[in-house]
């Protein structure tokens, strides 16, 4: 289980380590690939949240800050660490501004490499279970997944289905149709152009106490996870993750290939904003 508010990467969510070995080209250069073919007899091996080289498994360095409302952390991963190419520098800055928590995620690399970052915070808004919370998402589709829950790159329209949160809906009603829980990636941004400023994508509300949470981001997807796999001392369905992220399994399908592969010398910059309302 992830720490309750982890920054995760190099690749967030799930991706297939065997399929990522297929040839990739980025800026007309072959992608140097160090991920070994772990699959046996053609079976895919799924890496979750960056697997053994994940950023939430290592200690970050707290940087000096001249702002009382901000804290910045950094870490370097050497070429080959986490089975990925390139010396990779990561940083995350948390800024508290009024009723907002602003998370700025940044990365650079010396070799073309897959990089996708997110924050894996769990939210309760004071509710004993997610079934008593309400959710609204500005999205028209979710990503289809294969038998190993890896995104295929295909999108599934949600309008008029049980996964449609265009209007605020009770999670309790939705979980009656999905008793094993939600773990779906909603496409919340255009796939044609990356967002330069955070777009409002979702709201979570506890109607019992009036506390709400708005999410804005520059990321193209929002992973909705109702924590069905939480273990003791925590309880399944006692919190929800709303993870603004890149396209899951992006290096392995055309929809997210360009956005999920960072070229040598380029910088990745993404922002997630959580705003509390009462």
C-alpha positions as CSV (number, residue, x, y, z in Angstrom):
1,X,0.0,0.0,0.0
2,X,1.2,3.5,-0.8
3,X,1.9,6.1,1.9
4,X,-1.2,8.2,2.4
5,X,0.0,11.2,0.5
6,X,2.8,9.9,-1.7
7,X,4.3,11.5,-4.8
8,X,4.6,8.5,-7.2
9,X,6.5,7.8,-10.4
10,X,8.6,7.4,-12.6
11,X,5.4,6.0,-14.1
12,X,2.2,6.4,-12.2
13,X,-0.6,3.9,-12.2
14,X,-0.1,0.6,-14.2
15,X,2.0,-0.1,-17.2
16,X,3.2,-3.3,-18.9
17,X,7.0,-3.8,-18.6
18,X,7.1,-6.4,-21.3
19,X,5.2,-4.3,-23.9
20,X,7.3,-1.2,-23.2
21,X,10.2,-3.1,-24.8
22,X,8.7,-2.5,-28.2
23,X,10.6,0.1,-30.3
24,X,9.9,3.7,-29.4
25,X,11.1,6.8,-31.1
26,X,11.1,10.2,-29.5
27,X,12.2,13.2,-31.5
28,X,13.4,10.8,-34.2
29,X,15.8,9.1,-31.8
30,X,15.6,5.5,-30.6
31,X,14.6,5.3,-26.9
32,X,17.3,3.6,-24.9
33,X,15.5,0.9,-22.9
34,X,16.8,-0.9,-19.9
35,X,13.6,-2.5,-18.7
36,X,14.2,-6.2,-18.9
37,X,11.7,-8.6,-20.5
38,X,10.3,-10.0,-17.3
39,X,7.4,-11.7,-19.0
40,X,7.5,-15.5,-19.3
41,X,5.9,-17.3,-22.2
42,X,4.6,-14.1,-23.6
43,X,2.8,-13.1,-20.4
44,X,2.9,-9.4,-19.5
45,X,4.4,-8.2,-16.3
46,X,2.6,-5.2,-14.8
47,X,4.6,-2.5,-12.9
48,X,2.4,-0.5,-10.5
49,X,3.3,3.0,-9.3
50,X,6.9,2.7,-10.6
51,X,7.5,-0.7,-9.0
52,X,10.8,-1.2,-7.2
53,X,12.2,2.0,-8.4
54,X,9.2,4.1,-7.3
55,X,9.7,7.5,-6.0
56,X,7.5,6.9,-2.9
57,X,10.0,4.2,-1.8
58,X,13.0,6.5,-1.4
59,X,13.9,9.5,0.8
60,X,13.6,13.0,-0.8
61,X,15.8,16.0,0.1
62,X,14.1,19.0,1.7
63,X,15.3,22.1,-0.1
64,X,15.8,25.5,1.6
65,X,12.8,27.7,1.1
66,X,12.4,31.5,1.6
67,X,8.6,31.1,1.7
68,X,6.9,30.0,4.9
69,X,3.9,28.6,2.9
70,X,5.9,26.4,0.6
71,X,8.1,23.3,0.9
72,X,10.2,21.8,-1.9
73,X,11.7,18.4,-2.1
74,X,14.1,16.9,-4.7
75,X,15.7,13.6,-5.6
76,X,18.0,12.2,-8.4
77,X,17.7,8.8,-9.9
78,X,20.8,7.5,-11.7
79,X,20.9,6.0,-15.1
80,X,19.6,2.4,-14.8
81,X,17.9,2.9,-11.4
82,X,14.4,1.7,-11.5
83,X,15.3,-0.1,-14.7
84,X,15.0,3.1,-16.7
85,X,17.4,5.1,-18.7
86,X,18.8,8.6,-17.9
87,X,20.0,10.5,-14.9
88,X,16.6,11.8,-13.8
89,X,16.1,14.8,-11.5
90,X,12.7,15.2,-9.8
91,X,11.3,17.9,-7.6
92,X,8.0,18.6,-6.0
93,X,6.8,21.8,-4.4
94,X,3.9,22.0,-2.0
95,X,2.4,25.5,-1.6
96,X,-0.5,26.4,0.8
97,X,-2.3,29.4,-0.4
98,X,-5.5,30.4,1.4
99,X,-7.7,27.3,1.1
100,X,-5.6,25.7,-1.7
101,X,-2.8,23.1,-1.7
102,X,-0.8,23.6,-4.9
103,X,1.5,20.7,-6.0
104,X,4.0,21.4,-8.7
105,X,5.7,18.3,-10.1
106,X,8.9,18.7,-12.2
107,X,11.4,16.3,-13.9
108,X,14.3,16.4,-16.3
109,X,16.3,13.5,-17.9
110,X,19.6,13.0,-19.7
111,X,18.1,10.2,-21.9
112,X,14.7,9.8,-23.5
113,X,12.7,7.9,-20.8
114,X,9.1,7.3,-19.7
115,X,8.1,9.7,-16.9
116,X,4.7,10.4,-15.5
117,X,4.1,11.8,-12.0
118,X,1.1,12.2,-9.7
119,X,0.1,12.5,-6.1
120,X,-1.7,9.6,-4.4
121,X,-3.5,11.4,-1.5
122,X,-6.4,9.7,0.2
123,X,-9.4,11.9,1.1
124,X,-12.3,11.3,3.5
125,X,-13.7,14.9,4.1
126,X,-14.7,13.6,7.5
127,X,-16.9,10.8,6.2
128,X,-16.6,7.3,7.7
129,X,-16.9,5.7,4.3
130,X,-16.8,6.9,0.7
131,X,-20.4,5.7,0.2
132,X,-21.6,8.9,1.9
133,X,-19.6,11.2,-0.4
134,X,-20.7,12.7,-3.7
135,X,-18.6,13.2,-6.7
136,X,-18.7,15.2,-9.9
137,X,-16.2,14.8,-12.8
138,X,-15.9,16.9,-16.0
139,X,-15.1,14.0,-18.4
140,X,-16.8,12.3,-21.3
141,X,-14.9,9.0,-21.3
142,X,-12.7,6.6,-19.3
143,X,-9.8,4.6,-20.6
144,X,-10.4,0.9,-21.5
145,X,-8.2,-1.6,-19.8
146,X,-7.1,-5.2,-20.5
147,X,-7.3,-8.2,-18.3
148,X,-4.3,-6.9,-16.2
149,X,-6.0,-3.5,-15.8
150,X,-3.5,-1.8,-18.1
151,X,-4.9,0.9,-20.3
152,X,-5.2,0.0,-23.9
153,X,-5.4,3.5,-25.3
154,X,-9.1,3.1,-26.3
155,X,-11.7,5.4,-24.7
156,X,-15.2,4.4,-23.6
157,X,-17.9,7.1,-23.5
158,X,-19.5,7.4,-20.1
159,X,-22.6,9.5,-20.9
160,X,-25.7,7.9,-19.5
161,X,-23.8,5.0,-17.8
162,X,-23.1,4.2,-14.2
163,X,-19.7,5.8,-14.6
164,X,-21.1,9.2,-15.7
165,X,-20.4,11.9,-13.1
166,X,-21.2,14.9,-15.3
167,X,-23.7,15.7,-12.6
168,X,-23.0,15.2,-8.9
169,X,-23.8,11.7,-7.8
170,X,-23.6,9.7,-4.6
171,X,-20.7,7.3,-4.6
172,X,-22.9,5.0,-2.6
173,X,-25.3,4.6,-5.5
174,X,-22.5,4.0,-7.9
175,X,-20.8,1.4,-5.7
176,X,-24.0,-0.6,-5.6
177,X,-23.3,-1.2,-9.4
178,X,-19.6,-1.6,-8.8
179,X,-19.3,-3.5,-5.5
180,X,-15.6,-4.2,-6.0
181,X,-15.0,-0.5,-6.2
182,X,-13.9,2.1,-8.7
183,X,-10.4,2.2,-10.2
184,X,-11.0,4.1,-13.4
185,X,-9.0,6.6,-15.4
186,X,-11.2,9.5,-16.6
187,X,-10.0,11.6,-19.6
188,X,-10.4,15.1,-18.4
189,X,-8.4,17.1,-21.0
190,X,-8.0,17.4,-24.7
191,X,-5.5,14.9,-26.1
192,X,-4.5,17.4,-28.8
193,X,-2.8,20.1,-26.8
194,X,-1.3,19.9,-23.2
195,X,-2.9,22.2,-20.7
196,X,-0.8,25.3,-19.8
197,X,-2.9,26.3,-16.8
198,X,-4.8,24.0,-14.4
199,X,-8.3,23.2,-15.5
200,X,-11.1,22.4,-13.0
201,X,-11.8,18.7,-13.4
202,X,-13.7,17.4,-10.4
203,X,-15.4,18.0,-7.0
204,X,-15.8,15.8,-4.0
205,X,-18.5,16.7,-1.4
206,X,-19.5,15.5,2.0
207,X,-23.1,16.7,2.3
208,X,-23.3,15.8,5.9
209,X,-20.8,18.4,7.1
210,X,-20.7,20.7,4.0
211,X,-17.0,20.2,3.3
212,X,-16.0,20.0,-0.3
213,X,-12.8,19.4,-2.4
214,X,-12.3,20.9,-5.9
215,X,-9.5,19.5,-8.1
216,X,-7.8,21.4,-10.9
217,X,-4.8,20.2,-12.9
218,X,-2.8,20.4,-16.1
219,X,-2.8,16.6,-16.3
220,X,-5.0,14.8,-18.9
221,X,-6.4,12.1,-16.7
222,X,-8.0,11.6,-13.3
223,X,-7.7,8.2,-11.7
224,X,-10.7,7.6,-9.4
225,X,-9.9,4.9,-6.8
226,X,-12.3,4.1,-4.0
227,X,-9.6,2.3,-1.9
228,X,-11.0,-1.2,-2.1
229,X,-7.6,-2.7,-1.3
230,X,-6.8,-0.8,1.9
231,X,-5.6,-3.1,4.7
232,X,-5.6,-3.0,8.5
233,X,-5.4,-0.7,10.4
234,X,-7.3,1.1,7.6
235,X,-10.5,-0.1,6.1
236,X,-11.5,-0.7,2.5
237,X,-13.7,2.1,1.1
238,X,-12.8,4.4,4.0
239,X,-11.2,7.0,1.6
240,X,-10.9,7.9,-2.0
241,X,-8.0,8.8,-4.3
242,X,-8.5,11.4,-7.0
243,X,-5.1,11.2,-8.8
244,X,-4.4,13.7,-11.6
245,X,-2.0,12.0,-13.8
246,X,-0.7,11.3,-17.3
247,X,-2.2,8.5,-19.5
248,X,-1.8,5.2,-17.6
249,X,0.4,2.8,-19.6
250,X,1.0,5.8,-21.9
251,X,4.3,4.5,-23.5
252,X,2.4,1.5,-24.8
253,X,-0.4,3.1,-26.7
254,X,-0.7,6.0,-29.2
255,X,-3.0,8.1,-27.0
256,X,-0.4,8.7,-24.4
257,X,2.9,7.8,-26.1
258,X,4.2,11.3,-26.8
259,X,3.0,12.7,-23.4
260,X,4.4,9.8,-21.4
261,X,8.0,9.9,-22.8
262,X,10.2,12.7,-21.8
263,X,13.0,13.6,-24.2
264,X,16.6,14.2,-23.1
265,X,17.1,17.8,-22.1
266,X,13.4,18.6,-21.9
267,X,11.5,19.4,-18.7
268,X,8.2,18.0,-17.4
269,X,6.1,20.4,-15.5
270,X,2.6,19.5,-14.1
271,X,0.4,21.1,-11.5
272,X,-2.3,19.8,-9.3
273,X,-4.5,22.1,-7.1
274,X,-6.7,20.9,-4.3
275,X,-9.1,23.5,-3.0
276,X,-11.1,23.0,0.2
277,X,-14.6,24.5,0.3
278,X,-17.0,24.8,3.3
